[in-house]
């Protein structure tokens, strides 16, 4: 696997380079026009029949109210320490 720095609005890959694109927790920071550009870029770099998956964080799903600050982070740390994946 290789990491490469690029912009989601102009991906540095040839057409049909990937079987899938995973786009997580980022679309909320784009304008409507930027999101349309990013989606077009994903479509461009994914082979025909490939998959474009967009995931956004749903804060309501992880909200524990009332809870002390950091309780969720400590829970994730404990989960990881126990060897869960």
DSSP file (Angstrom, degrees, kcal/mol; ACC not computed):
  #  RESIDUE AA STRUCTURE BP1 BP2  ACC     N-H-->O    O-->H-N    N-H-->O    O-->H-N    TCO  KAPPA ALPHA  PHI   PSI    X-CA   Y-CA   Z-CA
    1    1 A X              0   0    0      0, 0.0     2,-0.4     0, 0.0     0, 0.0   0.000 360.0 360.0 360.0 146.2    0.0    0.0    0.0
    2    2 A X        -     0   0    0      2,-0.0     2,-0.4     0, 0.0     0, 0.0  -0.993 360.0-142.1-134.2 137.2    1.2    3.5   -0.8
    3    3 A X        -     0   0    0     -2,-0.4     2,-0.4     2,-0.0     0, 0.0  -0.782  19.5-177.9 -97.5 143.5    0.0    6.9    0.5
    4    4 A X        -     0   0    0     -2,-0.4     2,-0.4     2,-0.0     8,-0.1  -0.996  22.7-129.8-141.8 135.4   -0.1    9.9   -1.7
    5    5 A X        +     0   0    0     -2,-0.4     2,-0.3     7,-0.0    -2,-0.0  -0.673  45.8 135.6 -85.2 135.6   -1.1   13.4   -0.9
    6    6 A X        -     0   0    0     -2,-0.4     2,-0.4     5,-0.1     5,-0.1  -0.952  52.1 -92.1-162.5 179.2   -3.7   15.0   -3.1
    7    7 A X  B >   -A   10   0A   0      3,-0.7     3,-1.7    -2,-0.3     5,-0.0  -0.883  22.2-137.5-106.7 136.8   -6.9   17.1   -3.2
    8    8 A X  T 3  S+     0   0    0     -2,-0.4     3,-0.4     1,-0.3    33,-0.2   0.729 106.4  58.2 -63.2 -20.7  -10.3   15.5   -3.2
    9    9 A X  T 3  S+     0   0    0      1,-0.3    -1,-0.3    32,-0.1     2,-0.1   0.575 121.9  22.3 -86.5  -9.7  -11.3   18.0   -5.8
   10   10 A X  B <  S-A    7   0A   0     -3,-1.7    -3,-0.7    31,-0.0    -1,-0.3  -0.519  83.8-157.1-154.3  77.2   -8.5   17.0   -8.2
   11   11 A X        -     0   0    0     -3,-0.4     2,-1.0    -5,-0.1    -3,-0.1  -0.322  17.1-132.5 -64.1 137.4   -7.4   13.4   -7.4
   12   12 A X  S    S+     0   0    0     -8,-0.1     2,-0.3    -5,-0.0    -1,-0.1  -0.181  73.1  98.1 -86.5  45.2   -3.9   12.6   -8.7
   13   13 A X  S    S-     0   0    0     -2,-1.0     3,-0.1     1,-0.0     4,-0.0  -0.941  74.6-107.6-131.6 151.2   -4.9    9.3  -10.2
   14   14 A X    >   -     0   0    0     -2,-0.3     3,-0.9     1,-0.1    -2,-0.0  -0.271  53.1 -76.9 -69.7 162.9   -5.7    8.1  -13.8
   15   15 A X  T 3  S+     0   0    0      1,-0.2    30,-0.3     2,-0.1    -1,-0.1  -0.253 114.5  11.3 -55.9 145.4   -9.3    7.3  -14.8
   16   16 A X  T 3  S+     0   0    0     28,-2.6    -1,-0.2    30,-0.3    30,-0.2   0.831  83.0 139.7  54.6  40.2  -10.6    3.9  -13.6
   17   17 A X    <   +     0   0    0     28,-0.9     2,-0.3    -3,-0.9    29,-0.2   0.690  56.1  46.8 -84.8 -20.4   -7.7    3.3  -11.2
   18   18 A X  E     -b   46   0B   0     27,-2.6    29,-3.1     1,-0.1    32,-0.1  -0.865  60.6-143.3-129.8 154.6   -9.6    1.8   -8.3
   19   19 A X  E    S+     0   0B   0     -2,-0.3    32,-2.1     1,-0.2     2,-0.3   0.749  91.7   4.2 -79.3 -27.5  -12.2   -0.8   -7.5
   20   20 A X  E     -b   51   0B   0     30,-0.2     2,-0.4    25,-0.1    -1,-0.2  -0.991  57.4-145.3-155.6 157.3  -13.6    1.4   -4.8
   21   21 A X  E     -b   52   0B   0     30,-2.2    32,-3.0    -2,-0.3     2,-0.5  -0.997  11.5-160.5-125.3 133.1  -13.4    4.8   -3.1
   22   22 A X  E     -b   53   0B   0     -2,-0.4     2,-0.5    30,-0.2    32,-0.2  -0.975   9.7-177.9-115.0 119.3  -14.0    5.3    0.6
   23   23 A X  E     -b   54   0B   0     30,-2.7    32,-2.7    -2,-0.5     2,-0.4  -0.943  12.3-178.9-122.4 105.5  -14.8    8.9    1.6
   24   24 A X  E     -b   55   0B   0     -2,-0.5    32,-0.2    30,-0.2    -2,-0.0  -0.912  53.0 -18.8-121.9 133.6  -15.3    9.4    5.3
   25   25 A X  S    S+     0   0    0     30,-2.9    -1,-0.2    -2,-0.4    31,-0.2   0.781 107.7  90.7  55.9  36.5  -16.2   12.3    7.6
   26   26 A X    >   +     0   0    0     29,-0.4     3,-2.3    -3,-0.1     4,-0.3   0.637  54.5  79.5-129.9 -31.4  -15.2   14.9    5.1
   27   27 A X  G >  S+     0   0    0      1,-0.3     3,-1.6    28,-0.3     8,-0.1   0.777  84.2  69.1 -60.0 -26.5  -18.2   15.9    2.9
   28   28 A X  G 3  S+     0   0    0      1,-0.3    -1,-0.3     7,-0.0    -2,-0.1   0.696  96.5  54.9 -64.6 -17.3  -19.6   18.2    5.7
   29   29 A X  G <  S+     0   0    0     -3,-2.3     2,-0.3     2,-0.1    -1,-0.3   0.459  94.9  85.5 -94.7  -2.1  -16.6   20.5    5.1
   30   30 A X  S <  S-     0   0    0     -3,-1.6     2,-0.1    -4,-0.3    -4,-0.0  -0.710  77.5-120.8-100.2 149.5  -17.2   21.0    1.4
   31   31 A X     >  -     0   0    0     -2,-0.3     4,-2.6     1,-0.1     5,-0.2  -0.323  39.0-100.2 -71.8 169.0  -19.5   23.5   -0.3
   32   32 A X  H  > S+     0   0    0      1,-0.2     4,-2.1     2,-0.2     5,-0.2   0.920 125.9  48.1 -58.2 -44.0  -22.3   22.0   -2.5
   33   33 A X  H  > S+     0   0    0      1,-0.2     4,-2.0     2,-0.2    -1,-0.2   0.899 111.6  49.7 -65.1 -40.4  -20.2   22.7   -5.6
   34   34 A X  H  > S+     0   0    0      2,-0.2     4,-2.9     1,-0.2    -1,-0.2   0.896 109.1  52.5 -65.3 -39.2  -17.1   21.2   -4.1
   35   35 A X  H  X S+     0   0    0     -4,-2.6     4,-2.7     2,-0.2     5,-0.2   0.914 108.8  49.7 -62.8 -42.1  -19.1   18.1   -3.1
   36   36 A X  H  X S+     0   0    0     -4,-2.1     4,-1.9     2,-0.2    -1,-0.2   0.898 112.0  48.9 -63.2 -39.2  -20.3   17.7   -6.7
   37   37 A X  H  X S+     0   0    0     -4,-2.0     4,-2.1     2,-0.2    -2,-0.2   0.925 111.4  49.3 -64.8 -44.9  -16.8   18.0   -7.9
   38   38 A X  H  X S+     0   0    0     -4,-2.9     4,-2.5     1,-0.2    -2,-0.2   0.924 110.4  50.0 -61.4 -45.1  -15.5   15.5   -5.4
   39   39 A X  H  X S+     0   0    0     -4,-2.7     4,-2.3     1,-0.2    -1,-0.2   0.881 109.9  51.2 -62.0 -37.7  -18.2   13.0   -6.4
   40   40 A X  H  X S+     0   0    0     -4,-1.9     4,-2.0    -5,-0.2    -1,-0.2   0.885 109.5  50.8 -65.6 -38.0  -17.4   13.4  -10.0
   41   41 A X  H  X S+     0   0    0     -4,-2.1     4,-2.2     2,-0.2    -2,-0.2   0.902 109.0  51.0 -65.0 -41.2  -13.7   12.8   -9.2
   42   42 A X  H  X S+     0   0    0     -4,-2.5     4,-1.4     1,-0.2    -2,-0.2   0.937 110.7  48.4 -61.0 -45.9  -14.6    9.6   -7.4
   43   43 A X  H  < S+     0   0    0     -4,-2.3    -1,-0.2     1,-0.2    -2,-0.2   0.884 110.4  53.0 -61.4 -38.1  -16.7    8.4  -10.3
   44   44 A X  H  < S+     0   0    0     -4,-2.0   -28,-2.6     1,-0.2    -1,-0.2   0.907 112.8  41.6 -64.3 -43.2  -13.8    9.2  -12.6
   45   45 A X  H  < S+     0   0    0     -4,-2.2   -27,-2.6   -30,-0.3   -28,-0.9   0.597  98.8  85.6 -87.0  -9.8  -11.1    7.2  -10.7
   46   46 A X  E  < S-b   18   0B   0     -4,-1.4   -30,-0.3   -30,-0.2   -27,-0.2  -0.774  83.5-117.7 -93.4 134.6  -13.4    4.2  -10.0
   47   47 A X  E >   -     0   0B   0    -29,-3.1     3,-2.4    -2,-0.4   -30,-0.1  -0.212  47.0 -77.2 -62.1 157.8  -13.6    1.5  -12.6
   48   48 A X  E 3  S+     0   0B   0      1,-0.3    -1,-0.2   -32,-0.1     3,-0.1  -0.365 124.8  20.8 -56.2 132.0  -16.9    0.8  -14.2
   49   49 A X  E 3  S+     0   0B   0      1,-0.2    -1,-0.3    -3,-0.1    -2,-0.1   0.423  99.8 130.7  85.3  -0.6  -19.0   -1.3  -11.8
   50   50 A X  E <   -     0   0B   0     -3,-2.4     2,-0.4   -32,-0.1   -30,-0.2  -0.040  56.7-104.8 -76.3-175.8  -16.8   -0.1   -8.9
   51   51 A X  E     -b   20   0B   0    -32,-2.1   -30,-2.2    -3,-0.1     2,-0.5  -0.933  20.2-168.6-120.7 134.1  -18.0    1.3   -5.6
   52   52 A X  E     -b   21   0B   0     -2,-0.4     2,-0.5   -32,-0.2   -30,-0.2  -0.985  16.4-171.3-116.3 117.4  -18.1    4.8   -4.2
   53   53 A X  E     -b   22   0B   0    -32,-3.0   -30,-2.7    -2,-0.5     2,-0.5  -0.941   6.0-169.6-114.6 128.1  -18.9    4.8   -0.5
   54   54 A X  E     -b   23   0B   0     -2,-0.5     2,-0.4   -32,-0.2   -30,-0.2  -0.972   8.3-179.9-117.8 125.4  -19.6    8.0    1.5
   55   55 A X  E     -b   24   0B   0    -32,-2.7   -30,-2.9    -2,-0.5   -29,-0.4  -0.984   5.2-171.4-127.8 134.9  -19.8    7.9    5.3
   56   56 A X        -     0   0    0     -2,-0.4     2,-0.3   -32,-0.2   -32,-0.0  -0.936  32.7-102.5-123.3 150.2  -20.4   10.7    7.6
   57   57 A X        -     0   0    0     -2,-0.4     2,-0.8     1,-0.1     3,-0.1  -0.509  25.4-153.2 -69.8 130.3  -20.2   10.8   11.4
   58   58 A X    >>  -     0   0    0     -2,-0.3     3,-1.7     1,-0.2     4,-0.6  -0.845   8.4-170.6-106.0  94.1  -23.6   10.6   13.1
   59   59 A X  H >> S+     0   0    0     -2,-0.8     3,-1.0     1,-0.3     4,-0.7   0.801  81.3  63.8 -56.5 -32.5  -22.9   12.4   16.4
   60   60 A X  H 34 S+     0   0    0      1,-0.2     3,-0.3     2,-0.2    -1,-0.3   0.792  96.3  59.1 -64.4 -26.5  -26.3   11.3   17.7
   61   61 A X  H <4 S+     0   0    0     -3,-1.7    -1,-0.2     1,-0.2    -2,-0.2   0.746 113.5  35.8 -74.4 -22.5  -25.3    7.7   17.6
   62   62 A X  H << S+     0   0    0     -3,-1.0     2,-0.3    -4,-0.6    -1,-0.2   0.355  86.9 121.2-111.3   4.2  -22.3    8.2   19.9
   63   63 A X     <  -     0   0    0     -4,-0.7     2,-0.5    -3,-0.3    -3,-0.0  -0.532  37.0-175.2 -73.5 129.3  -23.8   10.8   22.2
   64   64 A X        -     0   0    0     -2,-0.3     2,-0.4     3,-0.1     7,-0.1  -0.930  23.9-138.9-123.7 104.1  -23.9    9.7   25.9
   65   65 A X  S    S+     0   0    0     -2,-0.5     2,-0.1     1,-0.2     3,-0.1  -0.916  78.0  16.4-118.5 139.8  -25.7   12.3   27.9
   66   66 A X  S    S+     0   0    0     -2,-0.4     2,-0.3     1,-0.1    -1,-0.2   0.736  92.0 140.7 -76.3 148.7  -25.0   13.3   30.5
   67   67 A X        -     0   0    0     -2,-0.1     3,-0.1    -3,-0.0    -1,-0.1  -0.994  53.3-101.8-148.8 148.9  -21.4   12.0   30.5
   68   68 A X    >   -     0   0    0     -2,-0.3     3,-1.7     1,-0.1     4,-0.2  -0.388  56.0 -85.2 -67.7 150.9  -18.1   13.3   31.7
   69   69 A X  T 3  S+     0   0    0      1,-0.2    -1,-0.1     2,-0.1     0, 0.0  -0.287 113.2  18.1 -56.4 137.0  -15.8   14.7   29.0
   70   70 A X  T 3> S+     0   0    0     -3,-0.1     4,-2.7     3,-0.0    -1,-0.2   0.442  81.5 125.3  85.1   0.8  -13.7   12.0   27.3
   71   71 A X  H <> S+     0   0    0     -3,-1.7     4,-2.0     1,-0.2    -2,-0.1   0.896  76.2  48.0 -62.3 -38.7  -15.8    9.0   28.4
   72   72 A X  H  > S+     0   0    0     -4,-0.2     4,-2.4     2,-0.2    -1,-0.2   0.920 111.6  50.0 -66.6 -42.6  -16.2    7.8   24.8
   73   73 A X  H  > S+     0   0    0      1,-0.2     4,-2.4     2,-0.2    -2,-0.2   0.915 110.8  49.1 -61.9 -43.2  -12.5    8.2   24.1
   74   74 A X  H  X S+     0   0    0     -4,-2.7     4,-2.3     1,-0.2    -1,-0.2   0.872 109.6  53.2 -64.2 -35.5  -11.7    6.2   27.3
   75   75 A X  H  X S+     0   0    0     -4,-2.0     4,-2.2    -5,-0.2    -2,-0.2   0.919 109.6  47.2 -64.0 -43.8  -14.2    3.5   26.2
   76   76 A X  H  X S+     0   0    0     -4,-2.4     4,-2.6     2,-0.2    -2,-0.2   0.895 111.3  52.1 -63.7 -40.0  -12.5    3.2   22.8
   77   77 A X  H  X S+     0   0    0     -4,-2.4     4,-2.5     1,-0.2    -2,-0.2   0.911 110.7  47.2 -63.5 -42.0   -9.1    3.0   24.4
   78   78 A X  H  X S+     0   0    0     -4,-2.3     4,-1.5     2,-0.2    -1,-0.2   0.896 111.2  51.8 -64.9 -39.9  -10.3    0.2   26.7
   79   79 A X  H  <>S+     0   0    0     -4,-2.2     5,-1.8     1,-0.2    -2,-0.2   0.921 112.2  45.8 -61.4 -45.7  -11.8   -1.6   23.8
   80   80 A X  H ><5S+     0   0    0     -4,-2.6     3,-1.7     1,-0.2    -2,-0.2   0.893 109.7  54.2 -66.2 -40.4   -8.6   -1.4   21.8
   81   81 A X  H 3<5S+     0   0    0     -4,-2.5    -1,-0.2     1,-0.3    -2,-0.2   0.798 101.7  59.6 -64.2 -28.1   -6.5   -2.5   24.8
   82   82 A X  T 3<5S-     0   0    0     -4,-1.5    -1,-0.3    -5,-0.2    -2,-0.2   0.510 122.2-107.5 -79.3  -3.0   -8.7   -5.6   25.2
   83   83 A X  T < 5 +     0   0    0     -3,-1.7    -3,-0.2     1,-0.3     2,-0.2   0.628  66.3 152.2  89.8  13.4   -7.6   -6.6   21.6
   84   84 A X      <       0   0    0     -5,-1.8    -1,-0.3     1,-0.1    -2,-0.0  -0.505 360.0 360.0 -76.5 146.4  -10.9   -5.8   19.9
   85   85 A X              0   0    0     -2,-0.2    -1,-0.1     0, 0.0    -5,-0.1   0.340 360.0 360.0-129.1 360.0  -10.8   -4.8   16.2
